[in-house]
Amino acid sequence: MNNSNISCKQIRNVIEAGGQMIDVRSPQEYSQGALPNAANVPVQQLTNNLQLIDANRPILQYWPT
């Protein structure tokens, strides 16, 4: 699924099927409120922290607008 916008139901289904939520905001933004169980991997540090992401599981990137 490569949609930029998906429904809450779709998100729930992906998470229940073993998906992972990656919050790519800064640590400051993340500390102001984040979705439960979302891992904070700031977009600027993503390539240096790929080991934190399980490539064998679906990935949902969270970056609110």
C-alpha positions, 0 to 999 in steps of 0.5 A: 500500500503506497497511499499518502493518505489512508483511513484509520481502519486501514492503519489499524488493519496494518498494525494488527497484521504486524505493521510498524508505525514510524514517526519521522518528526523531530524528537521535540515534535514527537515529545509533544504527542505521538501515536501509541507504539510509534517509533521516533526515527527523525527523517534527517536521521532515517538513513543512519538508523535503518536498523531500527526498522524491520524491513520484513514488516509493513511500514507506516510513516507518520508525518502529520501536516 
